[in-house]
Amino acid sequence: MSAVLPAPRASVAAPRTAVVIGATGCAALTARPLLLDVVGRPALVLTLLFVGLLAVSVLWPAPTGEAAATPPRTVLAVLALGVGAFVVGRLLVTGSPPPASATALLVALNTLAAVAEEAFFRRLVYGALLAGGPIVALVGSAVLFAAVHVTVYGAWVLPLDLAAGLLFGWQRQATGSWTVPAATHAVANVLVVL
């Protein structure tokens, strides 16, 4: 009679590594103002930060149990709702200073930042938190997203970024993909500089 071997135990290394990578990414995003002060050359620093964040996030293994392909009609509807929310928000903003002049570099950096942040928060962080359930993944990734922006924009932006993070998280849940919130976030960032 052969002995039945127990099923291999899931390694705790991957969740621990995800926590370390998530904490490091959040620390780097939170430290942006300090990095810019110490290093100078904002375009270079931000480009390296966001390219690194994007690379790590995209190379991180996708969460298991992801939903099958979402119908294109649903993806387009979710994308339209998200983009529409930011367009309406931009139209409702009154009394704000005029936006900075939209140079190609500024638009490119804002787009890179949006895609990198969504890969990080809605792919890596969301995926790591998914073990706690979809609500934990949605709320946890949104709270972290909002928190890392406080050092850049101030505490007043916390409710706005929390709302944006919840919208991006909802888009992630509704489509099963981080690319829809990335597209929405890119449009939102471009609207800020236009």
Residue pairs with C-beta under 8 A, 6 or more apart in sequence:
14 61
15 128
15 131
18 60
18 124
18 127
18 128
19 128
21 56
21 60
21 124
22 124
22 125
22 128
22 144
25 53
25 56
25 57
25 120
25 124
25 125
26 144
26 147
26 148
28 35
28 49
28 53
29 49
29 53
29 117
29 120
29 148
29 149
30 147
30 148
30 150
30 151
31 151
32 46
32 49
32 151
32 152
33 151
33 152
34 151
35 45
35 49
36 42
36 45
36 46
39 45
43 105
43 109
46 109
46 112
46 113
47 109
47 112
49 116
50 109
50 112
50 113
50 115
50 116
50 117
51 112
51 116
53 116
53 117
53 119
53 120
54 112
54 115
54 116
54 119
54 120
56 120
56 124
57 116
57 119
57 120
57 123
57 124
58 119
58 123
60 123
60 124
60 127
62 123
62 127
63 126
63 127
63 128
63 130
65 130
66 176
67 176
68 176
69 176
70 174
70 175
70 176
70 177
74 174
74 175
75 175
75 177
75 180
78 171
78 174
78 175
78 180
79 171
79 180
79 183
79 184
82 167
82 168
82 171
82 180
82 181
82 184
83 183
83 184
83 187
83 188
85 167
86 184
86 187
86 188
86 191
87 187
87 191
90 191
90 192
99 192
99 193
99 194
100 106
100 193
102 190
102 193
102 194
106 193
107 190
107 193
110 186
110 189
110 190
110 192
110 193
111 186
111 189
111 190
113 189
114 182
114 185
114 186
114 188
114 189
115 182
115 185
115 186
117 145
117 185
118 168
118 178
118 179
118 181
118 182
118 185
119 178
119 182
121 141
121 144
121 145
121 165
121 168
122 141
122 168
122 169
122 171
122 172
122 178
122 181
122 182
123 178
125 140
125 141
125 144
126 137
126 138
126 140
126 141
126 169
126 172
126 178
127 137
129 136
129 137
129 140
129 141
130 136
130 137
132 140
134 173
137 169
137 173
138 166
138 169
138 170
138 172
138 173
139 166
139 169
141 165
141 168
141 169
141 172
142 162
142 165
142 166
142 168
142 169
143 162
143 165
144 165
145 161
145 162
145 164
145 165
145 168
146 157
146 158
146 159
146 161
146 162
146 164
146 165
147 158
149 157
149 158
149 161
150 157
150 158
153 161
164 185
164 188
167 181
167 184
168 181
168 184
168 185
169 181
171 180
171 181
171 184
172 178
172 180
172 181
174 180
